[in-house]
Amino acid sequence: MITLKDVTKKYGKFTAVDNLNLEIEEGDSFGFLGPNGAG
């Protein structure tokens, strides 16, 4: 299992991720998708 709690990521004054909470159970498949250049 992967667990993220209260994750925040800022670039200067810009908040890209704010208080992310996420649990991925064993055996689950998960992916982050975004526009070209986002990652």
C-alpha positions as CSV (number, residue, x, y, z in Angstrom):
1,M,0.0,0.0,0.0
2,I,1.1,3.6,-0.7
3,T,-0.3,6.3,1.5
4,L,0.2,10.1,1.1
5,K,-1.2,12.4,3.9
6,D,-1.4,16.2,3.7
7,V,1.0,16.6,0.8
8,T,1.5,20.1,-0.5
9,K,3.8,21.2,-3.3
10,K,4.6,24.9,-4.1
11,Y,6.6,26.6,-6.8
12,G,7.3,30.0,-5.4
13,K,3.9,31.5,-4.6
14,F,2.0,29.0,-6.8
15,T,0.5,26.0,-5.0
16,A,0.4,23.1,-7.4
17,V,-0.9,20.5,-4.9
18,D,-2.7,21.4,-1.7
19,N,-3.3,18.9,1.1
20,L,-3.4,15.8,-1.0
21,N,-4.5,12.6,0.8
22,L,-4.3,9.4,-1.2
23,E,-4.2,5.6,-0.6
24,I,-3.4,3.1,-3.2
25,E,-4.1,-0.5,-2.2
26,E,-1.9,-3.4,-3.1
27,G,-2.7,-4.7,-6.6
28,D,-4.3,-1.4,-7.7
29,S,-3.0,0.4,-10.8
30,F,-2.8,4.1,-10.6
31,G,-1.6,7.0,-12.9
32,F,-1.5,10.7,-12.9
33,L,-2.4,12.3,-16.2
34,G,-2.0,15.9,-17.2
35,P,-1.4,18.2,-20.2
36,N,1.9,18.0,-22.1
37,G,4.7,19.6,-20.1
38,A,2.8,19.3,-16.8
39,G,5.1,16.7,-15.2
